[in-house]
Amino acid sequence: MQTKPFFMNNPDWYYFDEEDWKYRLTDKAPKEARDSYEDFYASTEMIDIQEITELLERSRRLL
C-alpha cells in the first residue's frame, strides 16, 4: 500500500501543474519535502520503465 509522500503534507509546498500534468514544488517547500518529491518521481519513473518493458516483452511473444 502506497502512502502519501511527505511533500504532500502541506498544501503550501506543492501545486498541480495541469499543463505538464505533474506536481510542482513551491519555494516554501523545505529540504525534506524536496527530497520526498525527488523520491516520488524517481519511483514513478521506475514503475513506468518496468511497465513499458513488460509490455514490450508481451508484444514480442505475440509476434
Residue pairs with C-beta under 8 A, 6 or more apart in sequence:
5 36
5 37
5 39
5 40
6 32
6 33
6 35
6 36
7 13
7 14
7 23
7 25
7 29
7 33
7 34
7 36
7 37
7 40
8 14
8 23
9 33
10 28
10 33
12 26
12 28
13 25
13 26
13 28
13 29
13 30
13 33
14 23
14 24
14 25
14 26
14 29
14 33
14 37
15 23
15 24
15 26
16 22
16 23
16 24
17 23
17 24
22 41
23 37
23 40
25 33
25 34
25 37
29 37
